[in-house]
């Protein structure tokens, strides 16, 4: 009995290893898989991006010299404020146009509206001229950025030891306390961004959010590496009687980001979350391709020509339903977001070869996706 159990276990292990080798030996295709929106916006197909109103902008430049701090406000003109507003709007447009869900209208009519109240008045009287717009996304931002040019001050205990040069010499061993100045530069900021999606007919706010992001970076200042360099220079001072000085921050290759770059990065982070709430988005994944009877299937799938691959694979599987071709057909349906046909095709492939791990993974992936995100099918089906 033990002999039979051992052989049964060995056979199962052998089959599992063969399945793993078959899966790992397959070529892989890079697919753009659709992820569902958190909010059901299936009836909204065309979106215009309005103005992002400036609530407040506070930019400060702080300097420290000899222990005294001074704050210098940085004044911004109206043109500079408009530039910041357009920069945030451009990030939102780029995110929306990158999704397969909305058609984005570049309408100056909505961008020129001064604030949210002006948009509400225009929508309430239906006085807009731009046609076929289902909803408008606009917002308001608050910004505070501080740039610092200062000095870290520390008291360092530096040790020096010189061995005896002769039998009559006692050498030198001493500790010196030295005040060291460590120049540094830093920048930090906080962006608060309110975003809103307003449906035009019927007029209602579909989604709204307010989030904040912070950014902070510092270069220079006290560090262990700089301290070791000071200690090394101090040793050379005693031996050569030359003055030592810390490495200047100006020689550093690190560069602080500009105000515009900071604002863009923080706005992009907030806007990305909002777009995921209201739109179906894509994520890039890599799945294996089976070695089927259609030799061109691999080339077509790797090239992203899913529609052409579907036509070819449907013709082949109608005459000879090879499970590998059925799997590749399911892979194409998954890539274009038709999860119903993907599930059906993966199941046919798996039923033909239940021991194939590749087919089981494809079927399980789609069943889990449809179970966890039932709204995705409704959103895609309404396109």
C-alpha positions as CSV (number, residue, x, y, z in Angstrom):
1,X,0.0,0.0,0.0
2,X,2.8,2.4,0.9
3,X,4.5,1.5,-2.4
4,X,1.3,2.4,-4.4
5,X,0.8,5.7,-2.4
6,X,4.4,6.7,-3.1
7,X,4.0,6.1,-6.9
8,X,0.6,8.0,-6.9
9,X,2.2,10.9,-5.2
10,X,5.2,10.8,-7.6
11,X,2.9,10.8,-10.6
12,X,0.9,13.8,-9.3
13,X,4.0,15.7,-8.6
14,X,5.3,14.9,-12.1
15,X,2.1,16.1,-13.7
16,X,2.2,19.3,-11.7
17,X,5.8,20.0,-12.7
18,X,4.8,19.4,-16.4
19,X,1.9,21.8,-16.1
20,X,4.2,24.5,-14.5
21,X,6.7,24.0,-17.3
22,X,4.1,24.3,-19.9
23,X,2.7,27.5,-18.4
24,X,6.1,29.0,-17.9
25,X,7.2,28.0,-21.4
26,X,4.4,30.0,-23.1
27,X,5.0,33.4,-24.5
28,X,3.4,36.3,-22.7
29,X,1.2,39.0,-24.0
30,X,0.9,42.5,-22.5
31,X,-2.8,43.4,-22.1
32,X,-4.6,46.5,-21.0
33,X,-7.2,45.2,-18.6
34,X,-10.2,47.4,-17.6
35,X,-10.8,48.3,-14.0
36,X,-14.3,49.4,-12.9
37,X,-15.2,52.9,-11.7
38,X,-16.3,53.3,-8.0
39,X,-19.3,55.3,-9.1
40,X,-21.7,54.2,-11.8
41,X,-21.4,56.8,-14.5
42,X,-22.6,54.6,-17.3
43,X,-24.9,57.3,-18.8
44,X,-22.2,59.9,-19.0
45,X,-20.2,59.5,-22.2
46,X,-18.9,63.0,-23.1
47,X,-17.2,65.2,-20.6
48,X,-15.9,68.8,-20.7
49,X,-13.3,70.0,-18.3
50,X,-14.0,73.4,-16.8
51,X,-12.0,76.0,-14.9
52,X,-10.1,75.2,-11.7
53,X,-10.6,78.3,-9.5
54,X,-7.8,79.6,-7.3
55,X,-9.0,79.7,-3.7
56,X,-5.7,81.0,-2.3
57,X,-2.0,80.8,-3.0
58,X,0.6,81.5,-0.3
59,X,4.2,81.2,-1.5
60,X,7.0,82.1,1.0
61,X,10.8,82.2,0.9
62,X,12.5,82.0,4.3
63,X,16.2,82.7,4.9
64,X,18.3,82.3,8.1
65,X,21.5,84.2,8.7
66,X,23.3,84.3,12.0
67,X,20.3,82.8,13.8
68,X,17.8,85.3,12.5
69,X,15.0,84.1,10.2
70,X,13.4,86.4,7.6
71,X,10.3,85.6,5.6
72,X,9.9,87.0,2.1
73,X,6.5,86.6,0.5
74,X,6.5,85.7,-3.2
75,X,3.8,87.7,-5.0
76,X,1.9,86.2,-8.0
77,X,0.2,88.1,-10.7
78,X,-3.1,87.2,-12.1
79,X,-1.5,85.7,-15.2
80,X,0.7,83.5,-13.0
81,X,-2.4,82.3,-11.1
82,X,-4.2,81.5,-14.4
83,X,-1.1,79.6,-15.5
84,X,-1.3,77.4,-12.3
85,X,-5.0,76.8,-12.9
86,X,-4.4,75.8,-16.5
87,X,-1.6,73.5,-15.4
88,X,-4.0,71.6,-13.1
89,X,-6.7,71.5,-15.7
90,X,-4.2,70.0,-18.2
91,X,-3.3,67.2,-15.8
92,X,-7.0,66.3,-15.5
93,X,-7.5,66.3,-19.2
94,X,-4.5,64.1,-19.8
95,X,-5.9,61.6,-17.2
96,X,-9.3,61.5,-18.8
97,X,-8.1,61.1,-22.4
98,X,-6.0,58.2,-21.2
99,X,-9.0,56.2,-20.1
100,X,-11.1,54.2,-22.6
101,X,-14.3,55.5,-21.0
102,X,-15.0,59.1,-21.7
103,X,-14.9,61.3,-24.8
104,X,-13.3,64.6,-23.7
105,X,-14.5,67.9,-25.2
106,X,-12.0,70.8,-25.2
107,X,-14.5,73.5,-24.7
108,X,-13.4,77.1,-24.0
109,X,-16.9,78.0,-23.0
110,X,-16.7,76.0,-19.7
111,X,-13.0,76.8,-19.1
112,X,-13.7,80.6,-19.1
113,X,-16.3,80.3,-16.3
114,X,-14.7,82.0,-13.3
115,X,-15.9,79.7,-10.5
116,X,-18.3,76.9,-9.6
117,X,-21.2,79.4,-9.0
118,X,-20.9,80.7,-12.6
119,X,-21.0,77.1,-13.9
120,X,-24.1,76.4,-11.8
121,X,-25.9,79.5,-13.1
122,X,-25.0,78.5,-16.7
123,X,-26.3,74.9,-16.3
124,X,-29.4,76.0,-14.4
125,X,-30.6,78.2,-17.3
126,X,-29.2,75.8,-20.0
127,X,-27.4,78.7,-21.6
128,X,-24.4,76.8,-22.8
129,X,-23.7,76.5,-26.6
130,X,-21.5,73.5,-26.6
131,X,-23.5,70.5,-27.7
132,X,-23.5,66.8,-26.7
133,X,-21.8,67.4,-23.3
134,X,-23.2,65.1,-20.7
135,X,-21.1,66.4,-17.7
136,X,-18.5,68.9,-16.7
137,X,-15.6,68.5,-14.3
138,X,-14.3,71.5,-12.5
139,X,-12.7,72.4,-9.2
140,X,-11.0,74.7,-6.8
141,X,-7.5,74.7,-5.3
142,X,-5.7,76.0,-2.3
143,X,-1.9,76.1,-2.2
144,X,0.8,76.9,0.3
145,X,4.5,76.5,-0.5
146,X,7.5,77.4,1.5
147,X,11.1,77.4,0.4
148,X,13.9,77.7,2.9
149,X,17.6,78.6,2.7
150,X,19.1,78.0,6.2
151,X,21.9,76.6,8.3
152,X,22.1,73.7,10.7
153,X,24.4,74.5,13.7
154,X,26.0,71.7,15.6
155,X,28.8,71.3,18.2
156,X,31.0,68.4,17.2
157,X,33.7,66.7,19.3
158,X,36.6,65.9,17.0
159,X,39.3,63.6,18.2
160,X,42.9,63.7,17.0
161,X,45.7,61.2,17.7
162,X,49.3,61.4,16.6
163,X,51.6,58.4,17.6
164,X,55.0,59.1,19.2
165,X,57.7,59.9,16.6
166,X,60.5,58.7,18.9
167,X,61.2,57.1,22.3
168,X,61.4,60.6,23.9
169,X,58.1,61.8,22.3
170,X,54.8,61.1,24.1
171,X,52.7,61.7,21.0
172,X,49.5,63.7,20.9
173,X,46.0,62.7,21.9
174,X,43.3,65.4,22.2
175,X,39.7,66.2,21.7
176,X,38.5,69.5,20.4
177,X,34.9,70.9,20.4
178,X,34.2,72.7,17.2
179,X,31.1,74.6,16.1
180,X,30.2,73.6,12.5
181,X,27.7,75.3,10.2
182,X,25.8,73.0,7.8
183,X,24.0,75.0,5.0
184,X,20.9,73.5,3.6
185,X,18.0,74.3,1.3
186,X,14.5,72.8,1.5
187,X,11.1,73.1,0.0
188,X,7.7,72.0,1.3
189,X,4.1,72.5,0.2
190,X,0.5,71.6,0.7
191,X,-2.1,71.5,-2.0
192,X,-5.8,71.2,-1.3
193,X,-7.9,70.3,-4.4
194,X,-11.7,70.1,-4.7
195,X,-13.0,68.3,-7.8
196,X,-16.6,68.0,-8.9
197,X,-18.4,66.2,-11.7
198,X,-21.8,67.9,-12.6
199,X,-24.3,66.2,-14.9
200,X,-26.0,68.6,-17.2
201,X,-29.3,66.8,-17.9
202,X,-30.7,66.3,-15.4
203,X,-28.7,68.8,-13.4
204,X,-27.0,67.0,-10.5
205,X,-23.6,66.6,-8.8
206,X,-22.5,63.1,-9.7
207,X,-19.2,63.0,-7.7
208,X,-17.3,65.4,-5.5
209,X,-14.1,65.1,-3.5
210,X,-11.7,67.2,-1.5
211,X,-8.2,65.9,-0.8
212,X,-4.9,67.3,0.2
213,X,-1.3,66.4,-0.7
214,X,2.0,67.4,0.9
215,X,5.5,67.5,-0.5
216,X,8.8,68.0,1.2
217,X,12.4,67.8,0.1
218,X,15.7,69.0,1.6
219,X,19.3,69.0,0.4
220,X,22.4,69.7,2.4
221,X,22.5,70.1,6.1
222,X,24.2,67.8,8.6
223,X,24.8,64.2,7.6
224,X,27.0,61.4,8.8
225,X,29.0,61.5,5.6
226,X,29.7,65.2,6.0
227,X,30.7,64.7,9.6
228,X,33.3,62.1,8.7
229,X,34.6,64.5,6.0
230,X,34.9,67.2,8.7
231,X,36.8,64.8,11.0
232,X,39.2,63.9,8.2
233,X,39.8,67.6,7.4
234,X,40.4,68.3,11.0
235,X,43.2,65.8,11.1
236,X,44.8,67.4,8.2
237,X,44.5,70.8,9.9
238,X,46.7,69.7,12.8
239,X,49.3,68.2,10.5
240,X,49.4,70.9,7.8
241,X,48.0,73.9,9.7
242,X,45.6,74.7,6.8
243,X,42.1,75.8,7.4
244,X,39.3,73.3,6.8
245,X,35.8,74.0,5.7
246,X,32.7,71.9,5.0
247,X,31.7,71.1,1.5
248,X,29.5,73.8,0.1
249,X,25.9,73.0,-0.7
250,X,26.4,74.8,-4.0
251,X,28.6,71.9,-5.2
252,X,25.8,69.4,-4.6
253,X,24.2,67.8,-7.7
254,X,20.8,67.7,-6.0
255,X,18.3,70.2,-7.3
256,X,15.0,71.3,-5.6
257,X,11.9,71.1,-7.9
258,X,10.3,74.2,-9.2
259,X,7.0,75.5,-7.8
260,X,5.3,74.5,-11.0
261,X,6.6,70.9,-10.8
262,X,5.5,70.6,-7.2
263,X,2.0,71.8,-8.0
264,X,1.7,69.5,-11.0
265,X,2.9,66.4,-9.0
266,X,0.5,67.0,-6.1
267,X,-2.5,67.8,-8.4
268,X,-1.8,64.7,-10.5
269,X,-1.9,62.5,-7.4
270,X,-5.3,63.9,-6.4
271,X,-6.8,63.9,-9.9
272,X,-5.8,60.3,-10.5
273,X,-7.9,59.1,-7.6
274,X,-10.9,61.2,-8.8
275,X,-10.7,59.8,-12.3
276,X,-10.6,56.2,-10.9
277,X,-13.8,57.0,-9.0
278,X,-15.8,58.1,-12.1
279,X,-14.2,56.3,-15.0
280,X,-13.3,52.8,-16.2
281,X,-9.5,52.8,-16.2
282,X,-6.9,50.5,-17.7
283,X,-4.0,48.7,-16.1
284,X,-1.2,46.8,-17.9
285,X,-0.8,43.1,-17.2
286,X,1.1,40.2,-18.7
287,X,-0.6,36.9,-19.4
288,X,0.8,33.8,-21.2
289,X,-0.2,32.9,-24.7
290,X,-0.9,29.3,-25.6
291,X,0.7,27.5,-28.5
292,X,-2.3,26.9,-30.7
293,X,-2.8,25.7,-34.2
294,X,-3.1,29.3,-35.5
295,X,0.5,30.4,-35.9
296,X,-0.3,34.0,-36.4
297,X,-2.3,34.3,-33.2
298,X,0.8,35.0,-31.0
299,X,1.9,37.8,-33.4
300,X,-1.5,39.4,-33.5
301,X,-2.0,39.3,-29.8
302,X,1.4,40.6,-29.0
303,X,0.8,43.5,-31.5
304,X,-2.5,44.3,-29.8
305,X,-4.5,43.5,-32.9
306,X,-7.2,41.8,-30.9
307,X,-10.1,42.3,-33.3
308,X,-8.2,40.7,-36.1
309,X,-7.0,37.9,-33.9
310,X,-10.7,37.3,-32.8
311,X,-11.8,36.9,-36.4
312,X,-9.0,34.5,-37.2
313,X,-9.4,32.4,-34.0
314,X,-13.2,32.2,-34.4
315,X,-12.8,30.8,-37.9
316,X,-10.2,28.2,-36.7
317,X,-12.2,27.1,-33.6
318,X,-15.4,26.8,-35.6
319,X,-13.8,24.0,-37.7
320,X,-11.4,22.6,-35.0
321,X,-12.1,23.7,-31.4
322,X,-8.5,23.3,-30.2
323,X,-8.4,24.2,-26.5
324,X,-5.3,26.3,-27.0
325,X,-6.9,28.4,-29.7
326,X,-10.0,28.7,-27.4
327,X,-7.8,30.0,-24.6
328,X,-6.2,32.6,-26.9
329,X,-9.6,33.6,-28.1
330,X,-10.7,34.2,-24.5
331,X,-7.5,36.2,-24.0
332,X,-8.5,38.5,-26.8
333,X,-12.1,38.9,-25.4
334,X,-10.6,39.8,-22.0
335,X,-8.3,42.4,-23.6
336,X,-11.2,44.2,-25.2
337,X,-13.3,44.0,-22.1
338,X,-15.9,41.5,-23.2
339,X,-15.9,39.5,-20.1
340,X,-19.0,37.5,-20.8
341,X,-17.5,35.9,-24.0
342,X,-14.1,35.6,-22.3
343,X,-15.6,33.6,-19.5
344,X,-17.5,31.3,-22.0
345,X,-14.4,30.7,-24.1
346,X,-12.1,30.1,-21.2
347,X,-14.6,27.6,-19.8
348,X,-14.8,25.7,-23.2
349,X,-11.0,25.4,-23.2
350,X,-10.9,24.2,-19.6
351,X,-13.7,21.7,-20.1
352,X,-11.7,20.2,-23.0
353,X,-8.6,20.0,-20.9
354,X,-9.4,20.2,-17.1
355,X,-5.8,19.4,-16.1
356,X,-4.4,22.5,-17.9
357,X,-3.4,25.0,-15.3
358,X,-3.3,27.8,-17.8
359,X,-6.9,27.4,-18.8
360,X,-8.0,27.2,-15.2
361,X,-6.2,30.4,-14.3
362,X,-7.9,32.3,-17.2
363,X,-11.4,31.1,-16.2
364,X,-10.8,31.8,-12.5
365,X,-9.5,35.3,-13.2
366,X,-12.7,36.3,-15.1
367,X,-15.1,34.7,-12.7
368,X,-13.4,36.5,-9.8
369,X,-13.5,39.8,-11.7
370,X,-17.2,39.6,-12.5
371,X,-18.0,38.5,-9.0
372,X,-16.1,41.3,-7.3
373,X,-17.0,44.1,-9.8
374,X,-20.5,43.5,-11.2
375,X,-20.8,47.1,-12.1
376,X,-18.0,46.8,-14.6
377,X,-20.1,44.8,-17.0
378,X,-22.9,47.4,-16.9
379,X,-20.5,50.2,-17.5
380,X,-18.8,48.6,-20.4
381,X,-22.1,47.3,-21.9
382,X,-23.5,50.8,-22.0
383,X,-20.7,52.2,-24.2
